[in-house]
Each structure stands twice: as structure tokens, then as C-alpha cells.
Amino acid sequence: MDVTTDKLMHDLKAVVGDAEDLLKATADQGGEQITRIRARAEQSVRTARARMKDAGMEFDEQVREHPWAAVGVAAGVGLVLGILLGRK
């Protein structure tokens, strides 16, 4: 699952980079460059969505194969969050 996570993070970084390029391009230029950058950003969003869907399906499969491990991890995370949020 680390490979999927790394791919997802890479895709999300690409989306952010493309969005920043789009904002920069629309601030002081128009026309062809905006269209090109917008198309690149849309492709990055599609790729990131597909990767997230794949990661979600893989996560679902892992939970179905190891339900007690998933319950244990969720309980552990809940306990840690409860301790951290319960501090005054």
C-alpha cells in the first residue's frame, strides 16, 4: 500500500502545482497559455481522482481481509485522539 500512497501524494502535489500555475497565468495573461495550463490541471485532477478511487478500493479490500486488525487500529487511533483532546 506504500506504493499507492506515494503515487497518490505525487498526484496531489501535481494538482496543487498545476492549480498554482493556473492562478499565476490568469493573473496577468490570457489565451492559449491559460487553456494549456487548465487542460493540464484537469488531467491532473482526473488522475488524482482515479488514484484515490484505487487507494480506497485497496483500503476496503484490506479491511475486509483483516477486519480485527482494522478495528484494533481504529481503536488505537481513537484512544490516542481521546487522550490528546482530553488534556486540559
N, CA, C and O atoms as a Tinker XYZ file with bonds, in Angstrom:
   352  protein
     1  N      0.819000   -1.195000    0.000000    73     2
     2  CA     0.000000    0.000000    0.000000    64     1     3
     3  C      0.859000    1.255000    0.000000    63     2     4     5
     4  O      0.356000    2.334000   -0.311000    81     3
     5  N      2.130000    1.148000    0.337000    73     3     6
     6  CA     3.013000    2.306000    0.318000    64     5     7
     7  C      3.185000    2.860000   -1.089000    63     6     8     9
     8  O      3.288000    4.074000   -1.265000    81     7
     9  N      3.217000    1.993000   -2.091000    73     7    10
    10  CA     3.368000    2.446000   -3.470000    64     9    11
    11  C      2.155000    3.273000   -3.875000    63    10    12    13
    12  O      2.303000    4.315000   -4.515000    81    11
    13  N      0.962000    2.823000   -3.511000    73    11    14
    14  CA    -0.260000    3.555000   -3.822000    64    13    15
    15  C     -0.274000    4.902000   -3.111000    63    14    16    17
    16  O     -0.654000    5.913000   -3.701000    81    15
    17  N      0.137000    4.919000   -1.855000    73    15    18
    18  CA     0.178000    6.159000   -1.090000    64    17    19
    19  C      1.160000    7.143000   -1.708000    63    18    20    21
    20  O      0.868000    8.334000   -1.817000    81    19
    21  N      2.326000    6.644000   -2.112000    73    19    22
    22  CA     3.319000    7.519000   -2.742000    64    21    23
    23  C      2.797000    8.084000   -4.057000    63    22    24    25
    24  O      2.994000    9.265000   -4.344000    81    23
    25  N      2.128000    7.249000   -4.862000    73    23    26
    26  CA     1.566000    7.727000   -6.124000    64    25    27
    27  C      0.493000    8.773000   -5.866000    63    26    28    29
    28  O      0.426000    9.783000   -6.567000    81    27
    29  N     -0.345000    8.537000   -4.865000    73    27    30
    30  CA    -1.407000    9.477000   -4.532000    64    29    31
    31  C     -0.829000   10.816000   -4.102000    63    30    32    33
    32  O     -1.296000   11.866000   -4.545000    81    31
    33  N      0.176000   10.789000   -3.249000    73    31    34
    34  CA     0.800000   12.033000   -2.806000    64    33    35
    35  C      1.438000   12.767000   -3.983000    63    34    36    37
    36  O      1.348000   13.992000   -4.070000    81    35
    37  N      2.073000   12.040000   -4.878000    73    35    38
    38  CA     2.681000   12.660000   -6.058000    64    37    39
    39  C      1.609000   13.329000   -6.923000    63    38    40    41
    40  O      1.791000   14.452000   -7.394000    81    39
    41  N      0.492000   12.628000   -7.126000    73    39    42
    42  CA    -0.596000   13.179000   -7.940000    64    41    43
    43  C     -1.212000   14.410000   -7.287000    63    42    44    45
    44  O     -1.525000   15.385000   -7.970000    81    43
    45  N     -1.386000   14.369000   -5.972000    73    43    46
    46  CA    -1.958000   15.526000   -5.282000    64    45    47
    47  C     -1.025000   16.730000   -5.347000    63    46    48    49
    48  O     -1.480000   17.866000   -5.482000    81    47
    49  N      0.282000   16.482000   -5.251000    73    47    50
    50  CA     1.243000   17.579000   -5.391000    64    49    51
    51  C      1.191000   18.160000   -6.798000    63    50    52    53
    52  O      1.312000   19.372000   -6.977000    81    51
    53  N      1.009000   17.296000   -7.800000    73    51    54
    54  CA     0.905000   17.775000   -9.180000    64    53    55
    55  C     -0.334000   18.641000   -9.353000    63    54    56    57
    56  O     -0.290000   19.659000  -10.045000    81    55
    57  N     -1.438000   18.243000   -8.728000    73    55    58
    58  CA    -2.671000   19.035000   -8.814000    64    57    59
    59  C     -2.455000   20.412000   -8.200000    63    58    60    61
    60  O     -2.860000   21.423000   -8.775000    81    59
    61  N     -1.830000   20.453000   -7.059000    73    59    62
    62  CA    -1.581000   21.736000   -6.401000    64    61    63
    63  C     -0.664000   22.600000   -7.263000    63    62    64    65
    64  O     -0.908000   23.796000   -7.424000    81    63
    65  N      0.379000   22.004000   -7.811000    73    63    66
    66  CA     1.292000   22.755000   -8.676000    64    65    67
    67  C      0.602000   23.299000   -9.909000    63    66    68    69
    68  O      0.824000   24.443000  -10.304000    81    67
    69  N     -0.245000   22.467000  -10.522000    73    67    70
    70  CA    -0.981000   22.916000  -11.705000    64    69    71
    71  C     -1.978000   24.011000  -11.366000    63    70    72    73
    72  O     -2.164000   24.946000  -12.144000    81    71
    73  N     -2.618000   23.902000  -10.216000    73    71    74
    74  CA    -3.562000   24.940000   -9.791000    64    73    75
    75  C     -2.833000   26.265000   -9.562000    63    74    76    77
    76  O     -3.339000   27.328000   -9.922000    81    75
    77  N     -1.660000   26.196000   -8.969000    73    75    78
    78  CA    -0.874000   27.419000   -8.768000    64    77    79
    79  C     -0.470000   28.036000  -10.099000    63    78    80    81
    80  O     -0.529000   29.255000  -10.266000    81    79
    81  N     -0.057000   27.192000  -11.053000    73    79    82
    82  CA     0.296000   27.697000  -12.386000    64    81    83
    83  C     -0.904000   28.359000  -13.052000    63    82    84    85
    84  O     -0.769000   29.395000  -13.703000    81    83
    85  N     -2.077000   27.756000  -12.887000    73    83    86
    86  CA    -3.291000   28.311000  -13.468000    64    85    87
    87  C     -3.599000   29.681000  -12.877000    63    86    88    89
    88  O     -3.944000   30.614000  -13.603000    81    87
    89  N     -3.476000   29.796000  -11.579000    73    87    90
    90  CA    -3.729000   31.086000  -10.929000    64    89    91
    91  C     -2.737000   32.147000  -11.393000    63    90    92    93
    92  O     -3.117000   33.287000  -11.656000    81    91
    93  N     -1.477000   31.772000  -11.491000    73    91    94
    94  CA    -0.467000   32.716000  -11.951000    64    93    95
    95  C     -0.741000   33.153000  -13.390000    63    94    96    97
    96  O     -0.613000   34.331000  -13.725000    81    95
    97  N     -1.122000   32.186000  -14.239000    73    95    98
    98  CA    -1.357000   32.503000  -15.645000    64    97    99
    99  C     -2.563000   33.406000  -15.833000    63    98   100   101
   100  O     -2.548000   34.286000  -16.694000    81    99
   101  N     -3.602000   33.201000  -15.046000    73    99   102
   102  CA    -4.805000   34.010000  -15.212000    64   101   103
   103  C     -4.649000   35.392000  -14.596000    63   102   104   105
   104  O     -5.435000   36.291000  -14.897000    81   103
   105  N     -3.666000   35.577000  -13.752000    73   103   106
   106  CA    -3.480000   36.871000  -13.114000    64   105   107
   107  C     -3.040000   37.937000  -14.116000    63   106   108   109
   108  O     -3.499000   39.077000  -14.049000    81   107
   109  N     -2.152000   37.573000  -15.042000    73   107   110
   110  CA    -1.643000   38.615000  -15.936000    64   109   111
   111  C     -1.574000   38.222000  -17.417000    63   110   112   113
   112  O     -1.065000   38.992000  -18.232000    81   111
   113  N     -2.071000   37.053000  -17.769000    73   111   114
   114  CA    -2.037000   36.634000  -19.169000    64   113   115
   115  C     -3.354000   35.964000  -19.540000    63   114   116   117
   116  O     -4.124000   35.556000  -18.670000    81   115
   117  N     -3.596000   35.859000  -20.814000    73   115   118
   118  CA    -4.806000   35.200000  -21.276000    64   117   119
   119  C     -4.532000   34.356000  -22.494000    63   118   120   121
   120  O     -3.408000   34.291000  -22.992000    81   119
   121  N     -5.577000   33.712000  -22.965000    73   119   122
   122  CA    -5.493000   32.999000  -24.220000    64   121   123
   123  C     -4.966000   31.591000  -24.135000    63   122   124   125
   124  O     -5.377000   30.805000  -23.282000    81   123
   125  N     -4.039000   31.277000  -25.039000    73   123   126
   126  CA    -3.557000   29.918000  -25.243000    64   125   127
   127  C     -2.877000   29.324000  -24.013000    63   126   128   129
   128  O     -3.078000   28.149000  -23.705000    81   127
   129  N     -2.083000   30.113000  -23.313000    73   127   130
   130  CA    -1.368000   29.588000  -22.145000    64   129   131
   131  C     -2.347000   29.157000  -21.050000    63   130   132   133
   132  O     -2.132000   28.130000  -20.406000    81   131
   133  N     -3.400000   29.913000  -20.835000    73   131   134
   134  CA    -4.393000   29.552000  -19.830000    64   133   135
   135  C     -5.080000   28.248000  -20.214000    63   134   136   137
   136  O     -5.278000   27.378000  -19.366000    81   135
   137  N     -5.438000   28.108000  -21.468000    73   135   138
   138  CA    -6.093000   26.886000  -21.941000    64   137   139
   139  C     -5.192000   25.678000  -21.742000    63   138   140   141
   140  O     -5.654000   24.625000  -21.303000    81   139
   141  N     -3.911000   25.819000  -22.061000    73   139   142
   142  CA    -2.957000   24.720000  -21.912000    64   141   143
   143  C     -2.792000   24.323000  -20.449000    63   142   144   145
   144  O     -2.811000   23.137000  -20.121000    81   143
   145  N     -2.632000   25.296000  -19.581000    73   143   146
   146  CA    -2.454000   25.014000  -18.153000    64   145   147
   147  C     -3.730000   24.446000  -17.552000    63   146   148   149
   148  O     -3.673000   23.542000  -16.718000    81   147
   149  N     -4.882000   24.966000  -17.965000    73   147   150
   150  CA    -6.164000   24.449000  -17.469000    64   149   151
   151  C     -6.343000   22.983000  -17.869000    63   150   152   153
   152  O     -6.811000   22.176000  -17.066000    81   151
   153  N     -5.978000   22.639000  -19.091000    73   151   154
   154  CA    -6.081000   21.251000  -19.555000    64   153   155
   155  C     -5.164000   20.350000  -18.734000    63   154   156   157
   156  O     -5.543000   19.235000  -18.375000    81   155
   157  N     -3.970000   20.826000  -18.441000    73   155   158
   158  CA    -3.028000   20.048000  -17.618000    64   157   159
   159  C     -3.575000   19.862000  -16.211000    63   158   160   161
   160  O     -3.445000   18.782000  -15.636000    81   159
   161  N     -4.187000   20.904000  -15.647000    73   159   162
   162  CA    -4.763000   20.808000  -14.303000    64   161   163
   163  C     -5.937000   19.834000  -14.286000    63   162   164   165
   164  O     -6.084000   19.052000  -13.347000    81   163
   165  N     -6.769000   19.879000  -15.320000    73   163   166
   166  CA    -7.903000   18.956000  -15.386000    64   165   167
   167  C     -7.429000   17.515000  -15.483000    63   166   168   169
   168  O     -8.011000   16.628000  -14.858000    81   167
   169  N     -6.379000   17.271000  -16.259000    73   167   170
   170  CA    -5.830000   15.913000  -16.366000    64   169   171
   171  C     -5.264000   15.464000  -15.024000    63   170   172   173
   172  O     -5.435000   14.308000  -14.635000    81   171
   173  N     -4.600000   16.354000  -14.323000    73   171   174
   174  CA    -4.060000   16.014000  -13.009000    64   173   175
   175  C     -5.174000   15.673000  -12.026000    63   174   176   177
   176  O     -5.038000   14.743000  -11.232000    81   175
   177  N     -6.261000   16.413000  -12.076000    73   175   178
   178  CA    -7.397000   16.138000  -11.193000    64   177   179
   179  C     -7.991000   14.771000  -11.512000    63   178   180   181
   180  O     -8.304000   14.004000  -10.602000    81   179
   181  N     -8.148000   14.461000  -12.791000    73   179   182
   182  CA    -8.684000   13.143000  -13.175000    64   181   183
   183  C     -7.772000   12.019000  -12.689000    63   182   184   185
   184  O     -8.244000   11.005000  -12.174000    81   183
   185  N     -6.465000   12.206000  -12.857000    73   183   186
   186  CA    -5.505000   11.190000  -12.421000    64   185   187
   187  C     -5.548000   11.027000  -10.906000    63   186   188   189
   188  O     -5.532000    9.903000  -10.404000    81   187
   189  N     -5.601000   12.132000  -10.180000    73   187   190
   190  CA    -5.646000   12.060000   -8.716000    64   189   191
   191  C     -6.926000   11.371000   -8.247000    63   190   192   193
   192  O     -6.891000   10.569000   -7.314000    81   191
   193  N     -8.052000   11.677000   -8.883000    73   191   194
   194  CA    -9.315000   11.031000   -8.513000    64   193   195
   195  C     -9.251000    9.531000   -8.755000    63   194   196   197
   196  O     -9.728000    8.744000   -7.938000    81   195
   197  N     -8.662000    9.139000   -9.874000    73   195   198
   198  CA    -8.541000    7.707000  -10.176000    64   197   199
   199  C     -7.650000    7.023000   -9.150000    63   198   200   201
   200  O     -7.954000    5.916000   -8.707000    81   199
   201  N     -6.556000    7.667000   -8.768000    73   199   202
   202  CA    -5.650000    7.093000   -7.767000    64   201   203
   203  C     -6.349000    6.992000   -6.411000    63   202   204   205
   204  O     -6.190000    6.000000   -5.700000    81   203
   205  N     -7.121000    8.020000   -6.055000    73   203   206
   206  CA    -7.833000    7.976000   -4.780000    64   205   207
   207  C     -8.862000    6.857000   -4.782000    63   206   208   209
   208  O     -9.046000    6.179000   -3.771000    81   207
   209  N     -9.532000    6.659000   -5.912000    73   207   210
   210  CA   -10.506000    5.577000   -6.011000    64   209   211
   211  C     -9.813000    4.227000   -5.857000    63   210   212   213
   212  O    -10.299000    3.351000   -5.143000    81   211
   213  N     -8.675000    4.066000   -6.531000    73   211   214
   214  CA    -7.914000    2.824000   -6.413000    64   213   215
   215  C     -7.428000    2.598000   -4.986000    63   214   216   217
   216  O     -7.491000    1.482000   -4.472000    81   215
   217  N     -6.942000    3.663000   -4.349000    73   215   218
   218  CA    -6.470000    3.542000   -2.967000    64   217   219
   219  C     -7.624000    3.189000   -2.041000    63   218   220   221
   220  O     -7.463000    2.378000   -1.129000    81   219
   221  N     -8.773000    3.784000   -2.265000    73   219   222
   222  CA    -9.942000    3.476000   -1.454000    64   221   223
   223  C    -10.382000    2.036000   -1.616000    63   222   224   225
   224  O    -10.751000    1.379000   -0.643000    81   223
   225  N    -10.343000    1.543000   -2.854000    73   223   226
   226  CA   -10.723000    0.151000   -3.095000    64   225   227
   227  C     -9.720000   -0.798000   -2.445000    63   226   228   229
   228  O    -10.107000   -1.827000   -1.891000    81   227
   229  N     -8.440000   -0.459000   -2.509000    73   227   230
   230  CA    -7.416000   -1.294000   -1.879000    64   229   231
   231  C     -7.569000   -1.274000   -0.358000    63   230   232   233
   232  O     -7.434000   -2.305000    0.302000    81   231
   233  N     -7.849000   -0.102000    0.185000    73   231   234
   234  CA    -8.066000    0.018000    1.625000    64   233   235
   235  C     -9.274000   -0.818000    2.049000    63   234   236   237
   236  O     -9.224000   -1.516000    3.061000    81   235
   237  N    -10.347000   -0.746000    1.281000    73   235   238
   238  CA   -11.551000   -1.520000    1.569000    64   237   239
   239  C    -11.245000   -3.018000    1.544000    63   238   240   241
   240  O    -11.707000   -3.775000    2.398000    81   239
   241  N    -10.462000   -3.427000    0.557000    73   239   242
   242  CA   -10.095000   -4.839000    0.444000    64   241   243
   243  C     -9.277000   -5.291000    1.660000    63   242   244   245
   244  O     -9.496000   -6.379000    2.193000    81   243
   245  N     -8.331000   -4.443000    2.093000    73   243   246
   246  CA    -7.507000   -4.790000    3.253000    64   245   247
   247  C     -8.348000   -4.896000    4.518000    63   246   248   249
   248  O     -8.128000   -5.788000    5.338000    81   247
   249  N     -9.301000   -3.999000    4.678000    73   247   250
   250  CA   -10.170000   -4.033000    5.858000    64   249   251
   251  C    -11.025000   -5.295000    5.842000    63   250   252   253
   252  O    -11.242000   -5.918000    6.881000    81   251
   253  N    -11.509000   -5.668000    4.658000    73   251   254
   254  CA   -12.331000   -6.884000    4.557000    64   253   255
   255  C    -11.507000   -8.141000    4.825000    63   254   256   257
   256  O    -12.027000   -9.110000    5.379000    81   255
   257  N    -10.233000   -8.139000    4.440000    73   255   258
   258  CA    -9.373000   -9.297000    4.677000    64   257   259
   259  C     -8.929000   -9.391000    6.139000    63   258   260   261
   260  O     -8.752000  -10.489000    6.667000    81   259
   261  N     -8.750000   -8.244000    6.789000    73   259   262
   262  CA    -8.248000   -8.204000    8.166000    64   261   263
   263  C     -9.124000   -7.293000    9.023000    63   262   264   265
   264  O     -8.671000   -6.232000    9.454000    81   263
   265  N    -10.373000   -7.691000    9.273000    73   263   266
   266  CA   -11.291000   -6.790000    9.990000    64   265   267
   267  C    -10.858000   -6.508000   11.423000    63   266   268   269
   268  O    -11.023000   -5.386000   11.900000    81   267
   269  N    -10.307000   -7.503000   12.120000    73   267   270
   270  CA    -9.932000   -7.271000   13.517000    64   269   271
   271  C     -8.724000   -6.345000   13.624000    63   270   272   273
   272  O     -8.623000   -5.555000   14.562000    81   271
   273  N     -7.830000   -6.442000   12.683000    73   271   274
   274  CA    -6.690000   -5.518000   12.679000    64   273   275
   275  C     -7.183000   -4.091000   12.443000    63   274   276   277
   276  O     -6.692000   -3.152000   13.069000    81   275
   277  N     -8.150000   -3.929000   11.541000    73   275   278
   278  CA    -8.704000   -2.604000   11.271000    64   277   279
   279  C     -9.398000   -2.045000   12.508000    63   278   280   281
   280  O     -9.262000   -0.863000   12.823000    81   279
   281  N    -10.143000   -2.899000   13.207000    73   279   282
   282  CA   -10.810000   -2.460000   14.443000    64   281   283
   283  C     -9.773000   -2.061000   15.477000    63   282   284   285
   284  O     -9.942000   -1.053000   16.163000    81   283
   285  N     -8.704000   -2.834000   15.600000    73   283   286
   286  CA    -7.642000   -2.512000   16.557000    64   285   287
   287  C     -6.965000   -1.189000   16.250000    63   286   288   289
   288  O     -6.710000   -0.389000   17.150000    81   287
   289  N     -6.678000   -0.960000   14.981000    73   287   290
   290  CA    -6.040000    0.305000   14.587000    64   289   291
   291  C     -6.982000    1.474000   14.860000    63   290   292   293
   292  O     -6.563000    2.504000   15.388000    81   291
   293  N     -8.246000    1.312000   14.502000    73   291   294
   294  CA    -9.215000    2.388000   14.741000    64   293   295
   295  C     -9.360000    2.678000   16.229000    63   294   296   297
   296  O     -9.445000    3.838000   16.632000    81   295
   297  N     -9.389000    1.624000   17.049000    73   295   298
   298  CA    -9.491000    1.816000   18.500000    64   297   299
   299  C     -8.254000    2.527000   19.043000    63   298   300   301
   300  O     -8.358000    3.407000   19.897000    81   299
   301  N     -7.092000    2.138000   18.543000    73   299   302
   302  CA    -5.850000    2.784000   18.982000    64   301   303
   303  C     -5.807000    4.260000   18.614000    63   302   304   305
   304  O     -5.415000    5.100000   19.424000    81   303
   305  N     -6.207000    4.564000   17.408000    73   303   306
   306  CA    -6.238000    5.969000   16.971000    64   305   307
   307  C     -7.253000    6.746000   17.803000    63   306   308   309
   308  O     -6.988000    7.875000   18.216000    81   307
   309  N     -8.407000    6.145000   18.047000    73   307   310
   310  CA    -9.419000    6.803000   18.877000    64   309   311
   311  C     -8.934000    7.056000   20.287000    63   310   312   313
   312  O     -9.203000    8.110000   20.862000    81   311
   313  N     -8.217000    6.091000   20.851000    73   311   314
   314  CA    -7.671000    6.251000   22.204000    64   313   315
   315  C     -6.665000    7.393000   22.250000    63   314   316   317
   316  O     -6.712000    8.233000   23.148000    81   315
   317  N     -5.758000    7.423000   21.285000    73   315   318
   318  CA    -4.748000    8.488000   21.249000    64   317   319
   319  C     -5.407000    9.855000   21.073000    63   318   320   321
   320  O     -5.045000   10.812000   21.757000    81   319
   321  N     -6.368000    9.948000   20.163000    73   319   322
   322  CA    -7.065000   11.221000   19.974000    64   321   323
   323  C     -7.837000   11.622000   21.228000    63   322   324   325
   324  O     -7.856000   12.795000   21.601000    81   323
   325  N     -8.467000   10.656000   21.871000    73   323   326
   326  CA    -9.192000   10.944000   23.107000    64   325   327
   327  C     -8.277000   11.466000   24.197000    63   326   328   329
   328  O     -8.634000   12.401000   24.914000    81   327
   329  N     -7.115000   10.878000   24.327000    73   327   330
   330  CA    -6.139000   11.338000   25.336000    64   329   331
   331  C     -5.664000   12.749000   25.007000    63   330   332   333
   332  O     -5.590000   13.609000   25.885000    81   331
   333  N     -5.341000   12.979000   23.734000    73   331   334
   334  CA    -4.842000   14.299000   23.343000    64   333   335
   335  C     -5.905000   15.379000   23.486000    63   334   336   337
   336  O     -5.612000   16.486000   23.938000    81   335
   337  N     -7.125000   15.064000   23.107000    73   335   338
   338  CA    -8.201000   16.065000   23.195000    64   337   339
   339  C     -8.706000   16.239000   24.623000    63   338   340   341
   340  O     -9.268000   17.281000   24.961000    81   339
   341  N     -8.509000   15.227000   25.459000    73   339   342
   342  CA    -8.970000   15.293000   26.835000    64   341   343
   343  C     -8.053000   16.084000   27.759000    63   342   344   345
   344  O     -8.435000   16.424000   28.879000    81   343
   345  N     -6.867000   16.370000   27.300000    73   343   346
   346  CA    -5.923000   17.142000   28.129000    64   345   347
   347  C     -6.411000   18.574000   28.295000    63   346   348   349
   348  O     -6.993000   19.166000   27.387000    81   347
   349  N     -6.160000   19.097000   29.455000    73   347   350
   350  CA    -6.557000   20.494000   29.704000    64   349   351
   351  C     -5.376000   21.337000   30.062000    63   350   352
   352  O     -5.523000   22.536000   30.303000    81   351
